Amino acid sequence: MYTPIQTVPLRRALIFHRLWGGALGDLAEMTDQALLYRRLFGRFTTGVAVVLGEDAGKVIGLTVNSLTSASLDPLLLLFCAHNQSQSAESFLRSGRFSVNILAAHQEDVARHFSSTRSGEVKFDCLRGKGFVWLAGSNAVFRCHLEATYPGGDHRIILGRVVDMVGPKECARPLLYHEGRYLHLEQEHQGRAFLESHRP
Ligand SMILES: Cc1cc2nc3c(=O)[nH]c(=O)nc-3n(C[C@H](O)[C@H](O)[C@H](O)COP(=O)(O)O)c2cc1C
């Protein structure tokens, strides 16, 4: 039976700190409505992607699950980045980034780019034509910045896809649900990819 959740007492806020790994915002400053919104939206199960770029020779990454394909003609995608996101600032400065759709075996990559990290990136990054991307991803979209739009405490960042690659078969995907990383329980059989689109 459906039971509406009406209030989220602040003392229970720590439960929701797991959403986005507790990486965003100060929960003490969030209203009950915002917490409730996050909690209910956490039921919308998503994949996980890392937006990757380079700034002064340093690899910059941001774990996102707000990724959406926006248009087929032209090829556009969008994601939302918090107004305080340092990574987003650097993508906007350089005007280019790659969007890497993660496989289940890349959970450590997702964790790394969703935390305040000082350590260097130890993951296998590939480079070419001014882009940097993550080896082993299920799909990589190389984008030029098309536009940004205000969206409350986030910015909506629209990228024009200039190039894309992916392995012949999709590996088991990394999922995110109610603040936790999950893997598909069901036996996953990647669908064979079109020969002409092989990386
Ligand atoms: C699964 C997952 C999805 C996330 N999705 C987003 C997102 O779509 N937009 C965003 O701004 N932050 C998102 N975050 C939080 C950022 O990854 C995190 O706040 C990061 O530390 C921001 O780094 P920066 O401030 O250096 O850019 C997500 C975190 C996780 C774990």
The ligand as a Gaussian input file, in Angstrom:
#p B3LYP/6-31G(d) Opt

LIG

0 1
 C       25.916000       8.664000      -7.971000
 C       26.183000      10.139000      -7.844000
 C       25.607000      11.030000      -8.715000
 C       25.851000      12.406000      -8.629000
 N       25.290000      13.243000      -9.547000
 C       25.570000      14.567000      -9.507000
 C       25.043000      15.440000     -10.495000
 O       24.315000      15.032000     -11.400000
 N       25.375000      16.760000     -10.412000
 C       26.195000      17.249000      -9.418000
 O       26.463000      18.457000      -9.398000
 N       26.703000      16.433000      -8.455000
 C       26.421000      15.106000      -8.490000
 N       26.945000      14.274000      -7.550000
 C       27.818000      14.846000      -6.504000
 C       29.220000      15.181000      -7.033000
 O       29.797000      14.077000      -7.699000
 C       30.111000      15.604000      -5.839000
 O       29.479000      16.623000      -5.135000
 C       31.496000      16.069000      -6.258000
 O       32.336000      16.011000      -5.123000
 C       31.534000      17.495000      -6.780000
 O       32.886000      17.821000      -7.012000
 P       33.351000      19.309000      -7.387000
 O       32.650000      20.240000      -6.439000
 O       34.831000      19.307000      -7.212000
 O       32.979000      19.563000      -8.812000
 C       26.698000      12.903000      -7.618000
 C       27.276000      11.996000      -6.714000
 C       27.026000      10.632000      -6.828000
 C       27.675000       9.671000      -5.860000

